Amino acid sequence: MATLSQDDPPPSYGSIMGQIDAQIKQDSSLEGLQKITANLTEKQIHILATNNDPDSLKKIQQDQKTQEKFRKAYVEAMTSDSAKRHLEFTADAAATACKTINVAFNKLMTKLGTVDALPTAVGQKKFSPDLLAIKTNYDETLLLSQRLATSIAVYAERFDDVIVPLILDSDTPETVKAAKLDQYIKVKDADAFAKDSADMKTKFENVKTTLRSLAATFASWSTGRESELQTKVDALTKEINDLTVEIEKLETQLLVSGAVAAASLPVCAVIAICCPVIAPIAIIAGCISAGVATGFAISYAVRISDRKDQRSQKEKERKELKQQIKDIQNARNELQEIGEKTVKEVETNINILANVWVYAMNDAVAMRDHLTNAKKDMNMPAYLGMAIEAGKAAGVYQQVAVYLRRYADGVSSK
Protein backbone atom coordinates (compact mmCIF):
# COMPACT_ATOMS: atom_id res chain seq x y z
CA MET A 1 0.00 0.00 0.00
CA ALA A 2 1.34 3.43 -0.90
CA THR A 3 2.80 5.42 1.95
CA LEU A 4 2.07 9.08 2.62
CA SER A 5 4.41 11.94 3.52
CA GLN A 6 3.41 14.58 6.03
CA ASP A 7 2.86 17.08 3.17
CA ASP A 8 0.52 14.85 1.13
CA PRO A 9 -3.18 15.75 1.23
CA PRO A 10 -5.18 13.22 3.26
CA PRO A 11 -6.69 10.43 1.16
CA SER A 12 -10.39 9.74 1.17
CA TYR A 13 -11.94 6.85 3.10
CA GLY A 14 -13.14 5.37 -0.18
CA SER A 15 -9.72 5.45 -1.81
CA ILE A 16 -8.12 3.70 1.17
CA MET A 17 -10.80 1.01 1.23
CA GLY A 18 -10.41 0.62 -2.53
CA GLN A 19 -6.71 -0.13 -2.10
CA ILE A 20 -7.41 -2.52 0.76
CA ASP A 21 -10.13 -4.39 -1.17
CA ALA A 22 -7.82 -4.74 -4.19
CA GLN A 23 -5.04 -6.17 -2.05
CA ILE A 24 -7.40 -8.55 -0.24
CA LYS A 25 -8.48 -9.94 -3.65
CA GLN A 26 -4.83 -10.57 -4.46
CA ASP A 27 -4.00 -12.23 -1.14
CA SER A 28 -6.55 -12.93 1.58
CA SER A 29 -4.27 -15.25 3.59
CA LEU A 30 -3.34 -14.46 7.16
CA GLU A 31 0.09 -13.26 6.01
CA GLY A 32 -1.52 -11.13 3.31
CA LEU A 33 -3.87 -9.45 5.79
CA GLN A 34 -1.00 -8.88 8.20
CA LYS A 35 0.99 -7.22 5.43
CA ILE A 36 -1.92 -4.94 4.55
CA THR A 37 -2.42 -3.78 8.13
CA ALA A 38 1.32 -3.40 8.73
CA ASN A 39 1.70 -1.07 5.73
CA LEU A 40 -1.06 1.35 6.74
CA THR A 41 0.22 4.84 7.60
CA GLU A 42 -0.84 6.81 10.67
CA LYS A 43 -3.00 9.07 8.47
CA GLN A 44 -4.72 6.10 6.82
CA ILE A 45 -5.38 4.45 10.18
CA HIS A 46 -6.86 7.69 11.54
CA ILE A 47 -9.14 8.08 8.51
CA LEU A 48 -10.33 4.49 8.73
CA ALA A 49 -11.03 4.85 12.45
CA THR A 50 -12.88 8.16 12.22
CA ASN A 51 -14.94 7.41 9.09
CA ASN A 52 -15.90 3.80 9.72
CA ASP A 53 -19.53 3.12 10.58
CA PRO A 54 -19.65 2.37 14.33
CA ASP A 55 -22.81 0.31 13.79
CA SER A 56 -21.17 -2.05 11.30
CA LEU A 57 -19.93 -4.39 14.02
CA LYS A 58 -23.38 -4.54 15.57
CA LYS A 59 -24.59 -6.39 12.48
CA ILE A 60 -22.30 -9.27 13.41
CA GLN A 61 -23.89 -9.45 16.82
CA GLN A 62 -27.49 -8.96 15.73
CA ASP A 63 -27.73 -10.84 12.43
CA GLN A 64 -27.31 -14.60 12.79
CA LYS A 65 -26.27 -15.28 9.18
CA THR A 66 -23.68 -12.49 9.27
CA GLN A 67 -22.46 -13.84 12.58
CA GLU A 68 -22.09 -17.34 11.15
CA LYS A 69 -20.13 -16.06 8.14
CA PHE A 70 -17.87 -14.03 10.40
CA ARG A 71 -17.31 -16.94 12.78
CA LYS A 72 -16.51 -19.34 9.97
CA ALA A 73 -13.88 -17.06 8.43
CA TYR A 74 -12.48 -16.20 11.85
CA VAL A 75 -12.07 -19.84 12.85
CA GLU A 76 -10.58 -20.76 9.47
CA ALA A 77 -7.95 -18.06 9.96
CA MET A 78 -7.30 -19.20 13.53
CA THR A 79 -6.84 -22.84 12.51
CA SER A 80 -4.76 -22.20 9.38
CA ASP A 81 -1.20 -23.43 8.96
CA SER A 82 -0.08 -19.81 9.14
CA ALA A 83 -1.77 -19.38 12.53
CA LYS A 84 -0.14 -22.63 13.66
CA ARG A 85 3.29 -21.25 12.79
CA HIS A 86 2.51 -18.08 14.70
CA LEU A 87 1.32 -20.11 17.69
CA GLU A 88 4.53 -22.12 17.68
CA PHE A 89 6.54 -18.91 17.51
CA THR A 90 4.50 -17.38 20.35
CA ALA A 91 4.89 -20.52 22.48
CA ASP A 92 8.64 -20.44 21.92
CA ALA A 93 8.66 -16.77 22.91
CA ALA A 94 6.68 -17.55 26.08
CA ALA A 95 9.10 -20.32 27.02
CA THR A 96 12.03 -18.00 26.29
CA ALA A 97 10.44 -15.34 28.50
CA CYS A 98 10.36 -17.88 31.32
CA LYS A 99 14.05 -18.55 30.78
CA THR A 100 14.78 -14.81 30.64
CA ILE A 101 13.09 -14.29 33.99
CA ASN A 102 15.10 -17.13 35.53
CA VAL A 103 18.34 -15.62 34.23
CA ALA A 104 17.24 -12.21 35.51
CA PHE A 105 16.47 -13.70 38.92
CA ASN A 106 19.93 -15.30 39.10
CA LYS A 107 21.72 -12.09 38.09
CA LEU A 108 19.65 -10.08 40.53
CA MET A 109 20.41 -12.56 43.32
CA THR A 110 24.11 -11.89 42.76
CA LYS A 111 23.61 -8.12 42.73
CA LEU A 112 21.45 -8.09 45.85
CA GLY A 113 23.96 -10.37 47.55
CA THR A 114 26.64 -7.77 46.76
CA VAL A 115 24.43 -5.00 48.11
CA ASP A 116 23.64 -7.00 51.25
CA ALA A 117 27.37 -7.40 51.85
CA LEU A 118 27.97 -3.64 51.80
CA PRO A 119 28.79 -2.01 55.15
CA THR A 120 25.51 -0.60 56.45
CA ALA A 121 23.83 0.24 59.70
CA VAL A 122 23.46 -2.53 62.27
CA GLY A 123 20.20 -4.40 61.80
CA GLN A 124 19.82 -3.30 58.14
CA LYS A 125 17.37 -5.54 56.24
CA LYS A 126 18.89 -8.07 53.85
CA PHE A 127 17.17 -8.23 50.46
CA SER A 128 18.53 -11.40 48.82
CA PRO A 129 16.65 -13.84 51.13
CA ASP A 130 13.34 -12.23 50.10
CA LEU A 131 14.25 -12.51 46.42
CA LEU A 132 15.23 -16.16 46.90
CA ALA A 133 11.79 -16.88 48.36
CA ILE A 134 10.16 -15.13 45.37
CA LYS A 135 12.29 -17.09 42.90
CA THR A 136 11.39 -20.37 44.63
CA ASN A 137 7.71 -19.47 44.29
CA TYR A 138 8.24 -18.58 40.64
CA ASP A 139 10.04 -21.86 39.91
CA GLU A 140 7.13 -23.77 41.46
CA THR A 141 4.68 -21.77 39.34
CA LEU A 142 6.69 -22.52 36.20
CA LEU A 143 6.86 -26.24 36.93
CA LEU A 144 3.12 -26.32 37.57
CA SER A 145 2.42 -24.44 34.32
CA GLN A 146 4.55 -26.91 32.35
CA ARG A 147 2.70 -29.89 33.84
CA LEU A 148 -0.68 -28.26 33.27
CA ALA A 149 0.14 -27.38 29.67
CA THR A 150 0.88 -31.01 28.85
CA SER A 151 -2.25 -32.34 30.58
CA ILE A 152 -4.60 -29.70 29.19
CA ALA A 153 -3.22 -30.23 25.67
CA VAL A 154 -4.37 -33.86 25.89
CA TYR A 155 -7.79 -32.74 27.22
CA ALA A 156 -8.18 -30.15 24.43
CA GLU A 157 -7.12 -32.54 21.67
CA ARG A 158 -9.57 -35.17 22.92
CA PHE A 159 -12.43 -32.72 22.48
CA ASP A 160 -11.70 -32.26 18.77
CA ASP A 161 -10.40 -35.77 18.08
CA VAL A 162 -12.92 -37.87 20.04
CA ILE A 163 -15.88 -35.93 21.41
CA VAL A 164 -16.87 -33.89 18.34
CA PRO A 165 -16.61 -36.84 15.88
CA LEU A 166 -18.75 -38.89 18.27
CA ILE A 167 -21.43 -36.20 18.34
CA LEU A 168 -21.36 -36.02 14.53
CA ASP A 169 -21.77 -39.80 14.18
CA SER A 170 -25.38 -40.33 13.14
CA ASP A 171 -25.23 -44.02 14.09
CA THR A 172 -24.47 -43.33 17.75
CA PRO A 173 -27.59 -42.95 19.94
CA GLU A 174 -28.01 -39.59 21.61
CA THR A 175 -28.05 -41.26 25.02
CA VAL A 176 -24.59 -42.67 24.35
CA LYS A 177 -23.40 -39.27 23.14
CA ALA A 178 -24.75 -37.59 26.28
CA ALA A 179 -23.08 -40.23 28.45
CA LYS A 180 -19.72 -39.69 26.73
CA LEU A 181 -20.07 -35.95 27.15
CA ASP A 182 -20.81 -36.46 30.84
CA GLN A 183 -17.66 -38.53 31.14
CA TYR A 184 -15.65 -35.81 29.45
CA ILE A 185 -17.15 -33.11 31.66
CA LYS A 186 -16.80 -35.04 34.89
CA VAL A 187 -13.41 -36.58 34.17
CA LYS A 188 -11.31 -36.63 37.33
CA ASP A 189 -8.66 -34.58 35.57
CA ALA A 190 -11.05 -31.63 35.57
CA ASP A 191 -10.89 -31.40 39.35
CA ALA A 192 -7.11 -31.52 39.17
CA PHE A 193 -7.12 -28.84 36.46
CA ALA A 194 -9.29 -26.62 38.63
CA LYS A 195 -7.07 -27.07 41.69
CA ASP A 196 -3.76 -26.75 39.84
CA SER A 197 -4.98 -23.76 37.83
CA ALA A 198 -6.10 -22.01 41.01
CA ASP A 199 -2.80 -22.85 42.72
CA MET A 200 -0.82 -21.64 39.72
CA LYS A 201 -2.67 -18.32 39.54
CA THR A 202 -2.36 -17.84 43.31
CA LYS A 203 1.37 -18.53 43.23
CA PHE A 204 1.88 -16.25 40.27
CA GLU A 205 -0.11 -13.44 41.88
CA ASN A 206 2.05 -13.91 44.96
CA VAL A 207 5.17 -13.65 42.81
CA LYS A 208 3.93 -10.36 41.33
CA THR A 209 2.80 -8.91 44.64
CA THR A 210 5.96 -9.79 46.56
CA LEU A 211 8.17 -8.60 43.71
CA ARG A 212 6.42 -5.22 43.67
CA SER A 213 6.72 -4.99 47.44
CA LEU A 214 10.42 -5.88 47.39
CA ALA A 215 11.05 -3.42 44.55
CA ALA A 216 9.31 -0.64 46.48
CA THR A 217 11.16 -1.41 49.72
CA PHE A 218 14.51 -1.63 47.96
CA ALA A 219 13.86 1.57 45.98
CA SER A 220 13.08 3.45 49.20
CA TRP A 221 16.18 2.13 50.98
CA SER A 222 18.51 2.43 47.97
CA THR A 223 17.60 6.03 47.21
CA GLY A 224 18.59 7.09 50.73
CA ARG A 225 21.67 4.87 50.75
CA GLU A 226 22.75 6.16 47.34
CA SER A 227 22.48 9.75 48.61
CA GLU A 228 24.62 8.89 51.65
CA LEU A 229 27.28 7.26 49.49
CA GLN A 230 27.29 10.15 47.02
CA THR A 231 27.87 12.60 49.90
CA LYS A 232 30.90 10.53 50.93
CA VAL A 233 32.14 10.45 47.32
CA ASP A 234 31.84 14.24 47.07
CA ALA A 235 33.74 14.68 50.36
CA LEU A 236 36.51 12.31 49.22
CA THR A 237 36.77 14.12 45.88
CA LYS A 238 37.36 17.41 47.71
CA GLU A 239 39.98 15.81 49.95
CA ILE A 240 41.71 14.26 46.92
CA ASN A 241 41.77 17.61 45.13
CA ASP A 242 43.17 19.35 48.24
CA LEU A 243 45.89 16.71 48.60
CA THR A 244 46.79 17.04 44.91
CA VAL A 245 47.26 20.81 45.33
CA GLU A 246 49.41 20.27 48.44
CA ILE A 247 51.56 17.62 46.72
CA GLU A 248 52.17 19.89 43.74
CA LYS A 249 53.30 22.72 46.06
CA LEU A 250 55.68 20.46 47.97
CA GLU A 251 57.15 18.99 44.80
CA THR A 252 57.62 22.46 43.32
CA GLN A 253 59.43 23.70 46.46
CA LEU A 254 61.63 20.60 46.58
CA LEU A 255 62.49 20.62 42.90
CA VAL A 256 63.73 24.21 43.16
CA SER A 257 66.71 22.81 45.05
CA GLY A 258 67.40 20.57 42.11
CA ALA A 259 67.65 23.55 39.77
CA VAL A 260 71.46 23.73 40.14
CA ALA A 261 71.83 20.13 39.00
CA ALA A 262 69.33 20.62 36.22
CA ALA A 263 71.24 23.72 35.02
CA SER A 264 74.50 21.83 34.77
CA LEU A 265 72.83 18.65 33.39
CA PRO A 266 69.43 19.55 31.84
CA VAL A 267 68.57 15.97 30.91
CA CYS A 268 68.04 15.28 34.64
CA ALA A 269 64.96 17.51 34.46
CA VAL A 270 63.47 15.07 31.96
CA ILE A 271 63.97 12.18 34.39
CA ALA A 272 62.49 14.25 37.21
CA ILE A 273 59.38 14.90 35.15
CA CYS A 274 59.04 11.31 33.95
CA CYS A 275 59.71 9.78 37.35
CA PRO A 276 58.81 12.33 40.04
CA VAL A 277 59.34 9.67 42.72
CA ILE A 278 63.08 9.63 41.92
CA ALA A 279 63.61 13.38 42.12
CA PRO A 280 63.41 13.79 45.91
CA ILE A 281 65.75 10.86 46.48
CA ALA A 282 68.20 12.21 43.91
CA ILE A 283 68.15 15.58 45.64
CA ILE A 284 68.84 13.93 49.00
CA ALA A 285 71.74 12.03 47.44
CA GLY A 286 73.08 15.27 46.03
CA CYS A 287 72.89 16.99 49.39
CA ILE A 288 74.74 14.15 51.09
CA SER A 289 77.47 14.13 48.45
CA ALA A 290 77.83 17.92 48.64
CA GLY A 291 78.10 17.77 52.41
CA VAL A 292 75.20 20.14 52.95
CA ALA A 293 72.17 19.79 55.25
CA THR A 294 69.78 17.07 54.09
CA GLY A 295 67.00 17.54 56.65
CA PHE A 296 64.92 19.86 54.49
CA ALA A 297 65.06 17.48 51.51
CA ILE A 298 64.22 14.44 53.63
CA SER A 299 61.27 16.22 55.30
CA TYR A 300 59.89 17.26 51.94
CA ALA A 301 60.33 13.76 50.50
CA VAL A 302 58.59 12.18 53.48
CA ARG A 303 55.71 14.67 53.38
CA ILE A 304 55.22 14.18 49.64
CA SER A 305 55.24 10.40 50.03
CA ASP A 306 52.74 10.61 52.90
CA ARG A 307 50.35 12.88 50.99
CA LYS A 308 50.51 10.63 47.94
CA ASP A 309 49.74 7.58 50.09
CA GLN A 310 46.76 9.44 51.57
CA ARG A 311 45.54 10.43 48.11
CA SER A 312 45.92 6.89 46.78
CA GLN A 313 43.94 5.50 49.70
CA LYS A 314 41.17 8.05 49.26
CA GLU A 315 41.02 7.38 45.51
CA LYS A 316 40.62 3.68 46.30
CA GLU A 317 37.83 4.46 48.79
CA ARG A 318 36.09 6.70 46.26
CA LYS A 319 36.29 4.04 43.56
CA GLU A 320 34.76 1.47 45.92
CA LEU A 321 31.95 3.86 46.90
CA LYS A 322 31.20 4.63 43.25
CA GLN A 323 31.01 0.90 42.55
CA GLN A 324 28.63 0.50 45.50
CA ILE A 325 26.41 3.24 44.03
CA LYS A 326 26.51 1.53 40.63
CA ASP A 327 25.67 -1.87 42.16
CA ILE A 328 22.72 -0.36 44.03
CA GLN A 329 21.46 1.46 40.93
CA ASN A 330 21.76 -1.68 38.78
CA ALA A 331 19.98 -3.80 41.37
CA ARG A 332 17.17 -1.26 41.72
CA ASN A 333 16.69 -0.95 37.95
CA GLU A 334 16.74 -4.71 37.37
CA LEU A 335 14.38 -5.35 40.27
CA GLN A 336 11.91 -2.82 38.87
CA GLU A 337 12.23 -4.29 35.38
CA ILE A 338 11.66 -7.86 36.46
CA GLY A 339 8.67 -6.77 38.54
CA GLU A 340 7.04 -4.46 36.02
CA LYS A 341 7.94 -5.77 32.59
CA THR A 342 9.41 -9.25 32.37
CA VAL A 343 6.85 -11.01 34.57
CA LYS A 344 4.02 -9.62 32.43
CA GLU A 345 5.34 -11.67 29.50
CA VAL A 346 4.49 -14.84 31.42
CA GLU A 347 1.14 -13.64 32.75
CA THR A 348 -0.65 -14.12 29.41
CA ASN A 349 0.44 -17.73 29.33
CA ILE A 350 -0.72 -18.31 32.89
CA ASN A 351 -4.18 -17.00 31.97
CA ILE A 352 -4.33 -19.24 28.88
CA LEU A 353 -3.57 -22.32 30.95
CA ALA A 354 -6.16 -21.36 33.53
CA ASN A 355 -8.94 -20.95 30.93
CA VAL A 356 -8.47 -23.38 28.01
CA TRP A 357 -9.76 -26.45 29.81
CA VAL A 358 -12.74 -24.42 31.08
CA TYR A 359 -13.65 -23.43 27.53
CA ALA A 360 -13.48 -27.05 26.39
CA MET A 361 -15.64 -28.18 29.28
CA ASN A 362 -18.17 -25.40 28.69
CA ASP A 363 -18.47 -26.38 25.03
CA ALA A 364 -19.02 -29.98 26.09
CA VAL A 365 -21.71 -28.90 28.57
CA ALA A 366 -23.45 -26.87 25.85
CA MET A 367 -23.45 -29.87 23.54
CA ARG A 368 -24.76 -32.20 26.22
CA ASP A 369 -27.53 -29.78 27.13
CA HIS A 370 -28.49 -29.50 23.48
CA LEU A 371 -28.78 -33.26 23.22
CA THR A 372 -31.12 -33.59 26.20
CA ASN A 373 -34.83 -33.35 25.59
CA ALA A 374 -35.24 -30.43 27.95
CA LYS A 375 -32.86 -28.33 25.92
CA LYS A 376 -34.01 -29.15 22.37
CA ASP A 377 -35.52 -25.71 21.99
CA MET A 378 -32.19 -24.03 22.65
CA ASN A 379 -30.07 -22.60 19.86
CA MET A 380 -27.43 -24.99 18.65
CA PRO A 381 -24.04 -24.37 20.30
CA ALA A 382 -21.73 -22.47 17.95
CA TYR A 383 -18.92 -25.02 17.99
CA LEU A 384 -21.35 -27.87 17.28
CA GLY A 385 -23.02 -25.93 14.49
CA MET A 386 -19.72 -25.30 12.76
CA ALA A 387 -18.76 -28.97 13.13
CA ILE A 388 -22.06 -30.13 11.61
CA GLU A 389 -21.66 -27.72 8.68
CA ALA A 390 -18.05 -28.76 8.03
CA GLY A 391 -18.61 -32.44 8.84
CA LYS A 392 -15.69 -32.36 11.25
CA ALA A 393 -14.36 -30.52 14.29
CA ALA A 394 -13.35 -26.93 13.67
CA GLY A 395 -9.90 -27.73 15.01
CA VAL A 396 -9.59 -24.79 17.39
CA TYR A 397 -8.75 -26.99 20.37
CA GLN A 398 -6.24 -28.94 18.31
CA GLN A 399 -4.61 -25.63 17.43
CA VAL A 400 -4.52 -24.52 21.07
CA ALA A 401 -2.98 -27.90 21.96
CA VAL A 402 -0.16 -27.13 19.52
CA TYR A 403 0.62 -24.01 21.51
CA LEU A 404 0.39 -25.78 24.87
CA ARG A 405 2.66 -28.66 23.86
CA ARG A 406 5.20 -26.28 22.32
CA TYR A 407 5.23 -24.19 25.46
CA ALA A 408 5.59 -27.23 27.73
CA ASP A 409 8.47 -28.57 25.63
CA GLY A 410 10.15 -25.15 25.65
CA VAL A 411 9.88 -24.73 29.41
CA SER A 412 11.17 -28.24 30.12
CA SER A 413 14.23 -27.62 27.95
CA LYS A 414 15.10 -24.36 29.68
TAHU-V511936 format. One line per field, one symbol per residue. phi: phi as a letter, one per 20 degrees, with the letter a starting at -180 (. if undefined). A space follows every 50 residues. Layout:
# TAHU-V511936
phi=???
This chain:
# TAHU-V511936
phi=.fedefeffffegfffffffffffffbdffffffffffefeffffffffe dfffeffffffedffffffffffffgffdffffffffffffffffffffg ffffgfffgfffffffeffcffnffeefffffffffffffffffffffgf ffffffffffedffgfffffeegffffffffffffegfffffgfffffff ffffffgfffffffffffffffffffffffffffffffffffffffffff fffffgfefffffebgffffffffcfffggfffffffffemdgdgfffff ffffffffffffffffffffffffffffffffffffffeddffffeggff ffffdgffffffffffffffffgfdfefffggffgffffemaffnfffff fgffffffffffee
